[in-house]
Amino acid sequence: MSKTIVIDPVTRIEGHAKISIFLNDQGNVDDVRFHVVEYRGFEKFCEGRPMWEMAGITARICGICPVSHLLCAAKTGDKLLAVQIPPAGEKLRRLMNLGQITQSHALSFFHLSSPDFLLGWDSDPATRNVFGLIAADPDLARAGIRLRQFGQTVIELLGAKKIHSAWSVPGGVRSPLSEEGRQWIVDRLPEAKETVYLALNLFKNMLDRFQTEVAEFGKFPSLFMGLVGKNNEWEHYGGSLRFTDSEGNIVADNLSEDNYADFIGESVEKWSYLKFPYYKPLGYPDGIYRVGPLARLNVCHHIGTPEADQELEEYRQRAGGVATSSFFYHYARLVEILACLEAIELLMADPDILSKNCRAKAEINCTEAVGVSEAPRGTLFHHYKIDEDGLIKKVNLIIATGNNNLAMNKTVAQIAKHYIRNHDVQEGFLNRVEAGIRCYDPCLSCSTHAAGQMPLMIDLVNPQGELIKSIQRD
């Protein structure tokens, strides 16, 4: 008798989603679907708004990564003004993005994913969360909290708010960094570095125990997309777009976001509100690609800072070259945090970082523009069309998590097929399916959680829709 298992909601992610697992008559997995059940209406209700407001409006898409939308919207605004922002403006934007990546990756690793690593996939779900981690290892939990606090404070020192700052605007930024702010960052950098090395050593020491997870948590060939710098270095704000394959070959290079519609298509499925982007030359769904920390470390040749480059070399050795297992997203986040901290350290020594010349003024000179930036979860596109008065006529957003949609669905299917067999459905198996999604740290438009709660209900139903069994986890 065929059955459907529904995991609703998926826990320890930002936003709301569910997973449907379809079993055949033998109790084995036929198909798995990752449903995003939040409706995103930002593209539509931004119509008619002045383009000057877009940075502030689109930052409200998410409470976890508002900086990503703030910067991408401002970059799109730069193009609509046809203006070159002052060097200090770009460096300050980069600083805020580095703080954002640091705080977001720290949240993902310490708060959302480490309970699985440290407490166990099959541990009591009532304590398999950040509060259980605090009880089991308070020093580690505190270090993770303070690392995230460091990134958030960098954002606050620049934009006066940790969340939904209106600081970055078309033409640059509203205000410079103060000397007091610069000194605070310099003073806290050593502790932040110490914490990321603690996490790196912890995760590397655990990797040998997670060989099954490395093999089954989304290990498959795909393309990878991300920004790279002029010298093939790791990039998070500027540069150009690159696609590579699972062998490390460059598939497409020096791509401009202006032409994204030539190489990225967007498909839809009736069972999810999240679009399914794909690499157009390969078609849908064969044009599957991944973005985010795993992809960024695959598409670049090097980081460009000594300590992160050393860790990148070891990371690639442990991955066997190109990292094709989505389980390595966790590892890649830690390497990127170190890269961010080194980049912040360099910026703190740059005289431009205190310059008050950080915004250029101009009128509207273009009626269509595309901005791109690297959010913590991957490449983010903002595409605006405006009228001559600067009012928005059309908006298209390709969210970082959306780029990973095909890969996330393939990942949960791979995990479910490995663990769920012959009608054997255990809570720990279902947690592993959820953990496959947590590899990508998806941000499903806005992050609304009930603190400390991990509700889960699984209904087994027959083809006639009759309930056979219900399992509930509060």
N, C-alpha and C positions, 0 to 999 in steps of 0.2 A: 504494500500500500504506500503510495507516494505521500510525502509530508512536506510541510514548510516550517522552518524554524525562523522566527523573527526576533532579532536583537534590537530592542527599542527602549531607550535611546542607546546609542554608542557612547560609552563613558570616557572621561578624561580626554576630551577633545574640546576645541573651542567651537561651540555651536551645536546644532541639533541634526541628528542623522539616525538612520536605522539600517540594519542589514537583514536581508532575506536570504535564507539558505534553503534551496530546493532539493529534497531528497527523492531518489527513485524508489521503486518497490523493494529493492534490496537494502535500503537504508544508507546508500552512498550518495555523495553529492553530485547532482546534475549541473546546477548553476548557482551562482551567488551574485547578489546585486547590492551595491552600496547606494542607498537612497539618501539624497539631501532633501530634507523635508521643509526647510526654510525657504520662503519666497523672497527673492531679492528684487526690489523695485526701484533701485537707485537710478538705473539708466532712464527710466520713464519719468520719475518725479523731479529729476534735475532739469528736464526740458522747460524752457522759459526763464530759467534763473540766469543772472549775470555770470559770465565766465570768471569774474573776480572772486565769486563765492565758492567755486568748485573745490578748492583745497579744503576749506572749512567744512563743506557739506560732505564730501566723499570720505573725509577722515572719520565721519560718524558711521561708516559702513561697519567698523569693527572697533571694539574696545581694547583688543589685545595688540593689534598692529595699525593703529591710526597713523603713525608716522609714515608708513609705507604709502598710503593713499595721499597723505599730505604732500609728500615729496614728488610723487608721480604726477599729481594734479598740478603742482607748481611748475614742474618741468614742461608739462603740456602748455601751461600758460606762458612760459618763456617763449615758446615757439609761436604762439598766437600773437605775441608782442613783437616777434622777430628781434629779440634783444639778447645780447650776450651779458650774462650776469657777472659782477665783479669776482675776481679770484677768491676773495674772502667769503663771498656768498656761497660759492660752490664748496669750499672747504668746510664751512659751517654746516651746510646740508649733509656733507659726507659724515661729519662728526655725529650729527643726530642719527643718521642711519646706522652708524657703527654702534651707538648706544642702543638703538632699537633691536638690531640683530642680537646683541649680547643679552639683553633682558629677555627677549623672546625665546632664544635657544636655552637659556638657563631655566625658564619656566617649563619648557618642553622636557628637558632632560631630568631635572630634579623633582619637579612637582607632578608631572603627568606620566612619565615613563619609568623612572627609577624604582617606584614601588614594585613593578614586575621583576626588575633585575635583582633587587635586594631582598624583597620579601617572598618572591616566588610566584610563578604563573598560577599555581594551584592553591595559593594561600587564601585565608579567609577574606572574601570580598569586602566584609565590613571594615577591615583594617588595611586592605590593600590600596592605600591612598597616601597622600602626603602626611596625614595625621598619624598613620601607622609608621611611616618613615621617621617622623619626629620622635615617636616613642622608641623605635628600634635603634636609630643612630642620630641623636640630637645634634651632634657636632656637624655631621654632613648636611643635615637638613638646614641648619643655621647658615652654613657656608653657602649653600645654594640660594637661600633667601637673600643673603647679602650680595651675592653676585648679581642677582636680578635687580636688587635695589641700586647697585652701581649703575647699571644700564639705564634704569628709569630716572635716576638723578641726573645723568648726563642730558637726557631729554628735557628734564625740568629746568636745568640751569640755562638751557638755550631758549626754550619756549615758554617758560613760566608755569607750565602744567605738564604733568606726566602723561595725561591722556587728553586727546582732542585739542591740542595746541593749534592756534591759528598763526603760527610763527613763519612758516615758509609760504611765500607768496610769489606770483608771477614777477620775475625780475630779480629775485633773490630772497633775502630773509628780512624780517622786521627789525631785528636787534642783534648786536654782536655778543660774543661771550665776554663776561667780565673777568678781570684778573683774579678775583676771589674764586670764581667758578673754575678757572683754569687750575688754580692751586689745589682746589678740592679734588679735582680729577687726578692730578699728579700724585697727591698724597694717597689716594685710594687704589691706584693702579697695582702696586705690589700685592696687596691682599687679593685683588681680583685675579691676578695671574696665579697666585698660589692655589686658589680654589679651582681654576680650570685644570691645572696640572694634577691636582688631587682627583678630579673627575676623570681625566684622561687615564691616569694610572689605574684607577678603579675599574674602568670599563675594559681596558686592555687586558687586565688580569682576569676578567670574567669571560672574555671572548672564547676561550677554549671550552667553556661549559655550554656555550650557545651555538655549537656547530649545527645542530638541527635547525635552530632559528635562522642562522645565516643561510642555510640551504633552502628553507621553505618559506621564509617571510619575504615574498616578492623577489625571488631571484629568477630573472628571465632577461632575455635580450630586449633592448629597446633603444630608442634614440635618447639623447640628453641635450637640453637646451639651457643656455645661460649667457650672460654678458662676459666678455673678456676684454682686457686692456690692450693698448697698442703693442705691448711687448709680450702678449700671450699670458699676462698675469691675471690672477684672481681679481674680479671686479664686482662691485655691488651698486654702483651709481651711474657710471658713464660707460664708455667703450662701445662695442658692437656685439651683435648676437651671433652665436655659433651653435651649430648642431654637430654632435659627434655620435658615433655608434658604439656598440658594446665591445668592439675591438680597439677603440681609441682612435679610429679613423675620423677625419673631419668630413662631414657630409655636406655642410654648407657653412660658409664663413663670411665675415664682414657684412652681415645682413643689417639693414636699417629697420628700425621700428616703423618708419614711415610706410614701409611696404609690407607690413605684417600680414595683410590679407592675401598676399601672393604665396606665402608659405605656411600660414596657419589657417585651417578651416575650423568651423565650430558646428558640431552636430548636437542634436538633442534627442533625448529618450523620454518616453511618456511617464517613466517611473522615477524621475529625478528632476528637481529644479536646477541642478547644476549642469552647465553646458559641458560638452565633451570636445575640447580642442584636439586637433590632430595635425600632423605634418602633411600638408596638402599633396606633395609629390607622391606620397605612398598611399593616400586615400584613407578612408575611414572603414574599419578601425585599425588597419595595418600601420598607420602613421602614429603609433603610440610613442610618446616621449615622456621623460621625467624632468622636473625642474627642482630647484631648491638646493640645499647644501650638498647632497650627493651629486647632483648634476654639475654644480659650480666647480666642485673639485675634480670632476671628470673632464670638463671642457677646457680648463686652464692648464698651462704647462707648469706653472709654479705660483706660489702666493706672492712672493716679493719681499717677505720679511724673514729674518733668519730662523727664529724659533718655530714659526708656523711651517716654514719650508721643511725643517727637520721632521716635524710631526707628519707632514704630508707624505714625505718619503716612506716613513714607517707605515702610515695608513695604506699606501698603495701596495706595499709589500704584503701586509696582512690581507688585503683584498685580492691579491693575486694579479695586480695590474689595475685594470678598470673595475671599479666597484659596481657590480650588477645586482647585488643583494640589497633590497630596501632596508634590511636590518642595519646596514651601514650608515643610514641616515643619522642615527644616534651618534655614532663615532664622528661623522662629518661635522655635526653641529659643534662638537667640542673643539675640533681643529679650527673651525671658523671663529669661535669665540676667541681663541688665542690670536688668530689673525686680526680680529677686530681690536683687541687690546694693544697689540703692537702698532697698528695703524693709528689708534688714538694717541699712543705715546709719541709717535712722530709728529702728529698734528699739534700736540701740546708744546713742541719745540719750534713750531713754525710761527714767525712774527705775524703773518696774515691772520692768524686765528683770533687776534684781538682787534683787528682793524674795524673801524666804524663804517668804512666804505663797503657795504655789503648788499646794496640794492640799487638796481638800475631802473629808471622810470621810462615808460614809453606808452604810446597808444596802441590800439589794436591795428595790426598790419596784415594779419592772415585770418582766414575764416575756417580753417581746418588744420588740426595738428594731432600728432600722436606722441605721447610721452611713455617712456619705459624706465623701470628701475627694478632692482632686485629687492623684493620683500624677503623677510626671513624664510618664508616657505617657497620662494621661487620668483620667477619673472612676472612682473605686473605691467599691464598695458592700460593706458587711458587714451581714448580716442574721442575728441570733441569736434563737433561742427557748430559754428556760431553764425549769427547774422552780422551785419555791419555795425549794429549797436552793441555787439558783444553778448547777446542773449543766446543761450544754448538751444540749438535746434535738434541735435541728436548726440547721444552718448553711447559708446560701447566700451565696456570694461572686460578685460580678460584677467580674471583673478588668478593669483599664483596657484591656489589650491585647485582651481578649475583645470589648469594645465596638467595636473596629476590625476585627473578623474579616471581616465582609462587605466592608468597604472594601479590606482587604488582598487578598482574593481577586479583587476587581474590578480592582485596580491591577496585579497580576501578569499578569492576562489581557490588559489593555490594552497593557502593554509587550511581552509575548510576541507578540501579533498584529502589532505594529508592526515588530518586528525579525526575527522568524523566518518566512521565506517560501520556498516552493519548495525545501524540504528543506535550506536553507542554515542550518546550526546552527554558530555560532562561539562560542568561549569568552567573548569579550567581550559577545556578545548575552546569554548566560546570566548573566553577572555583572550586566548591567543588570536582568534579571528579579529577581535577588537584591537588587539595590539598591533596587528598588521596595518590598521588605519593610523594608529598612533605613530608608526614609523614616519609617516608623512607630516605629522603634526598639523592636520588640516584646520583651516580657519574658515568656518562656514558662515560667512558674512557678518556675524556678530556673535560674540562669545558670552553666552549667558549660562552660568552654572549655578546650581545650588551647592554652596560650599560644603564639602565633606560628604556629599551624598553620591551614591553610585547605583541608582535604581536600574533594574533590568527585569524584563518580563519576557519569557519565551513561551509561545503557544505552539503546540503541535496540532495541526488540523488536517483532516482528510480532504480529498478532492471535492467532497460535497460541502466543505466549509464547516464541518462539525468538529468541535473541540475534543481532542483526544486526551491531551494532558497539558497542564499549565505549570510552569516553574517560575517563581517570583523571587527576586532579590531586591531587598529594600536598601 
